[in-house]
């Protein structure tokens, strides 16, 4: 049996990238989840969530050039969000998100600024 939780995210820019890894890990720990799954879902057409490796030097992942190639320089935020996708699933083992140490969970805003939601389904 699982539980559904929400995280509020307030974006300040038209395009913004927010690392939510630590927030998700803290929720897992707070719920006492030892082994299971966390499904992350963004219920907004201009937003997405994705797992990426953090580039060297602490820079943010840069998908802009790839997304512009796919959608054109004036591509809609909704097309960009659809390409990145509104969902991710992370396995939890021994109370920890199972990702490489240099991987992070990123929330993408393509149509901000706005008050948004990130919905988590946590299941053991």
C-alpha positions as CSV (number, residue, x, y, z in Angstrom):
1,X,0.0,0.0,0.0
2,X,1.3,3.5,-0.8
3,X,0.8,7.1,0.1
4,X,0.5,10.2,-2.0
5,X,2.3,13.4,-1.0
6,X,2.7,16.8,-2.6
7,X,5.6,19.2,-2.7
8,X,4.9,22.9,-3.5
9,X,7.4,24.5,-5.8
10,X,7.4,28.2,-6.6
11,X,9.4,29.0,-9.7
12,X,10.7,32.5,-10.3
13,X,11.9,32.3,-13.9
14,X,10.3,31.5,-17.2
15,X,12.7,28.5,-17.5
16,X,14.1,27.1,-14.3
17,X,15.8,24.0,-13.1
18,X,15.5,22.9,-9.4
19,X,17.3,20.0,-7.8
20,X,14.7,18.2,-5.6
21,X,16.9,15.2,-4.7
22,X,17.4,16.1,-1.1
23,X,13.8,16.9,-0.5
24,X,12.7,13.5,-1.9
25,X,15.3,11.7,0.2
26,X,14.2,13.5,3.3
27,X,10.6,12.5,2.6
28,X,11.7,8.9,2.2
29,X,13.5,9.0,5.5
30,X,10.6,10.8,7.3
31,X,8.2,8.1,6.1
32,X,10.5,5.4,7.4
33,X,10.6,3.7,4.0
34,X,13.3,1.1,3.9
35,X,12.6,-0.6,0.5
36,X,10.2,0.4,-2.1
37,X,9.5,2.9,-4.9
38,X,9.0,6.6,-5.2
39,X,7.0,7.7,-8.3
40,X,7.4,11.5,-9.0
41,X,4.7,13.1,-11.2
42,X,4.4,16.7,-12.4
43,X,0.7,17.6,-13.1
44,X,1.5,20.7,-15.2
45,X,1.8,20.8,-19.0
46,X,4.8,23.2,-18.9
47,X,6.9,21.3,-16.4
48,X,8.8,18.0,-16.2
49,X,10.9,15.9,-13.9
50,X,14.1,14.0,-14.8
51,X,17.1,12.2,-13.4
52,X,20.4,13.5,-14.7
53,X,24.1,13.3,-13.9
54,X,25.4,16.5,-12.4
55,X,28.0,17.9,-14.8
56,X,31.5,18.6,-13.7
57,X,32.0,21.8,-11.7
58,X,28.5,21.7,-10.2
59,X,26.8,23.1,-13.4
60,X,23.2,22.3,-14.1
61,X,22.3,19.8,-16.9
62,X,21.9,21.8,-20.1
63,X,19.0,20.4,-22.3
64,X,18.3,23.7,-24.0
65,X,20.3,23.0,-27.1
66,X,18.9,19.5,-27.5
67,X,15.3,20.7,-26.9
68,X,15.8,23.6,-29.4
69,X,16.9,21.1,-32.0
70,X,13.8,19.1,-31.4
71,X,11.2,21.9,-31.1
72,X,12.9,24.8,-32.8
73,X,14.2,28.0,-31.2
74,X,10.6,29.1,-30.6
75,X,9.4,25.7,-29.4
76,X,6.5,25.8,-26.9
77,X,7.2,25.1,-23.3
78,X,4.6,22.4,-23.5
79,X,6.5,20.5,-26.2
80,X,9.7,20.8,-24.3
81,X,8.0,19.5,-21.1
82,X,6.5,16.6,-23.0
83,X,9.9,15.6,-24.4
84,X,11.5,15.6,-20.9
85,X,8.4,13.9,-19.4
86,X,6.3,14.4,-16.4
87,X,7.3,11.2,-14.5
88,X,10.2,9.4,-12.9
89,X,10.5,6.4,-10.7
90,X,13.3,5.8,-8.2
91,X,13.9,2.6,-6.3
92,X,14.5,2.9,-2.5
93,X,16.8,0.3,-0.8
94,X,17.8,0.5,2.8
95,X,16.2,3.9,3.1
96,X,18.2,5.5,0.3
97,X,17.3,6.6,-3.2
98,X,19.1,4.1,-5.5
99,X,21.0,6.4,-7.9
100,X,24.6,6.9,-8.7
101,X,26.3,9.4,-6.3
102,X,26.5,12.0,-9.1
103,X,22.8,11.6,-10.2
104,X,20.2,14.1,-9.1
105,X,16.4,14.5,-9.5
106,X,15.6,17.7,-11.3
107,X,12.3,19.6,-11.6
108,X,12.1,21.5,-14.9
109,X,10.0,24.7,-15.3
110,X,9.4,25.7,-19.0
111,X,6.5,28.1,-18.5
112,X,7.1,30.1,-15.3
113,X,7.1,31.8,-13.0
114,X,4.4,29.9,-11.2
115,X,3.4,28.0,-8.1
116,X,3.6,24.3,-9.0
117,X,3.2,20.9,-7.5
118,X,5.3,17.8,-7.5
119,X,3.3,14.7,-6.5
120,X,5.0,11.7,-5.0
121,X,3.6,8.2,-4.7
122,X,5.6,6.2,-2.1
123,X,5.1,2.5,-2.0
124,X,6.8,-0.3,0.0
